[in-house]
Amino acid sequence: MTLGRVVGQVVSTQKRPQFAGATLLLVQPVHPDGTPRGATLLAVDSVGAGVGERVLVVIEGRAASEALGRRAAPVDAAIIGIVDTVTLSDQTSGAA
């Protein structure tokens, strides 16, 4: 899984039947502090996310298609959660 922020929506007038009714969103992967990392992804939304929201994305084909409940769908990335907060703790290790 990876963290991302929804940055846009893709509208398609023609889709494979497995994607009927599915929303396609553009997701920018982000570090836990919210800074962008890597290339933008096209992901199928399974949770009703909107532009600007921080989300959890699976980027494995089988896991992504199962998350949508569409096993035969050719899916590379799926949004599986909307993130409310991210808490980072400072874990410095020192020898005693």
Buried (B, 14 or more C-beta within 10 A) or exposed (E): EBBBBBBEEEEEEEEEEBBEEBBBBBBBBBEEEEEEEEEBBEBBBBBEBEEEBBBBBBBBBEBBBBBBEBEEBEBBBBBBBBBEEEEEEEEEEEEE
